[in-house]
Each structure stands twice: as structure tokens, then as C-alpha cells.
Amino acid sequence: MSYELIEEAEDLISEFLEAVEDYDDTELEEVTEADPWSAALVIHHMADAELHLAIRIMNALTLDRPSIITWDEELHVDQLNYQSRDVSASVMAIEGCDALIADVLRNQPEGAFSRITVHPTDGEITVTDLIKKLISHRTAHLNQIRSILAALN
């Protein structure tokens, strides 16, 4: 089951990246009535989220019951300068994280997917739970980016 989840997660990133590939930075930075965020801001958010999830997965696979470090997505927007970040750098980060996560997970025995990490408010979370969270997050933002891009046309 876990290996099918990896494929599902990869497919979602492929769809996300395909959705934005034909747009230039000016178009991606445009805010529409469809969403208060531009497509570029969604891309930067996805890059940051992918980095955080990759670290959580790697820690869960290599450490004994590591604590999850949470992050405030709103602080990232301002303090990491989403308005002036390079969209192509964030796209590369998304691609790299996806490739890394998939490669690491494909090389794990099935038992590794039940390894535990601990969230400060949600408690124990397995690697499989993290993959499901990754899928849920990717799905939500794929739908969001499609809505934003549709409003550009």
C-alpha cells in the first residue's frame, strides 16, 4: 500500500508542475478574484512545505521518535519574502524534494512506513501518515493552482 501512495504523491507533483509550466512569472504573480494568493505564492508555499515534509520523513526514518518541528506558513510569506522570491527556484525545490522523497521511500522496507514521529499537538504520526498528509497537501494546492490559473484565462 505505501508504495502506491508514493506513486500517487509523485503524480500529483507532476500535475502541479504541468499546470504552471506554460505561464511566465508575470502571469504567475498576478492575483485574481479566484484567490487572495497568486500562483507564484502557492508555488513558494509548496516549495517550503515540501522541504518541511521531506525533513519530517527523513527524521522519522532515521531517528527514534523524533519531534516534528512545526512551522507558521503565514510567517514564511513575509519573512521569507514570497513577493520577491524566484519562481523557478521554488519550482526546482519542489521537483528536487519530490524526487528525493520518492527515492528515499522506494528504498525502504515496508516496515519502515510504520516508524513514528511525534507532533507537538497531534501526537504519534507514522511515515505512512506523513505520506498521506503529503498527498492531501499536494491535492489541495493542485486544485488551488488550477482555480487561480483558470481565472487568468
ABEGO torsion letter per residue (X at the ends): XAAAAAAAAAAAAAAAAAAAAABBAAAAABBBAABABBAAAAAAAAAAAAAAAAAAAAAAAABBGBBBBBBBAAAAAAAAGAAABBAAAAAAAAAAAAAAAAAAAAABBAAAAABBBBBAAAEBBBAAAAAAAAAAAAAAAAAAAAAAAAAAX
